[in-house]
Amino acid sequence: MRDERRITIREAYAEASSFLRQRGVREPEANASRLLEHLLGESRSGLLLRWPEPFPREREADWQRLLERKASGEPVQYIIGEQEFYGLPFTVTPAVLIPRPETELLVEQVVRLGRQLFGKAADGPGAGGVASPTVADVGTGSGAIAVSLAVQCPSWRVTASDIAPDALAVARANAERNGVAGRVAFVEGDLLGPWIERGERLDLVVSNPPYIPEADEAGLQPEVRLFEPRTALYGGADGLEPYRRLTAQLGELPGMPSLVGFEVGQGQADEVRRLLERAADWNEVRIVPDLAGIDRHVIAYRSKE
């Protein structure tokens, strides 16, 4: 008697995509591919080369468990424990918000303007700049912003804060993973509180705080609403409470930072710009759209005193 024909890896992918689509999963093909790459330890190109191979029998039970988790709504990033951000690998767990592509644009803006104000990291200080600006990443979560800034600008002195100890543990691990553990400090505390308590002057403040209005919770995708940490999602009744507190706290620092960059929710940019304009006398407060055309970042900067 001949063995029952074994399905190929490509057929397993096709069946998984169909299963996830029937269960209402968004982007079923992309999710099936990413889970299969994780299961088999392959890159996307490596997986394509293995399409004709029989699916390994010893991995069938693991494969079914992965698909059931995804079908239940769990984000694929939590299932595989990883998300790429700004070209770097980041460990993610349910203790932290999953880094989003739009936040990469915030890092890009901060790096570009920061180098203009403080000098390009690789070349030392620029005209009127400082060699090692002090940088605060407020509400760091996975550490995506802080670690990316430390990688891009080695001379910057980066400190990252979070109110959640579990999130800080993930962020520390990501700093180690990306080779900047010795150049990023981590502190537990609420918003700018740790720097205010220490009387520490800051040159640059960057934050992607919780900004979803609490009333919007029911309308969120289940992947977000049921799995990502609440403290990283909701910013009060209108989503703007963290920005009110942050802009008020800027005045409690020993000196006003030269550069502040915030990520904001849809429809919030104008009000956040007004909050920043009331907080200090800036050279410019600009609103930067994301790739979908949504006003996503508010950047304020001023020349060094």
Secondary structure, DSSP 8 states (H G I E B T S, - for coil): -------BHHHHHHHHHHHHHHTT-SSHHHHHHHHHHHHHT--HHHHHHTTTSB--GGGHHHHHHHHHHHHTT--HHHHHTEEEETTEEEE--TTS----HHHHHHHHHHHHHHHHHH--GGG---TT--SS-EEEEES-TTTHHHHHHHHH-TTSEEEEEES-HHHHHHHHHHHHHTT-TTTEEEEESSTTHHHHHHT---SEEEE----B-GGGGGGS-HHHHTTS-GGGTB-SSSS-HHHHHHHHHHTTSSS--SEEEEE--TT-HHHHHHHHHHH---SEEEEEE-TTS-EEEEEEE----
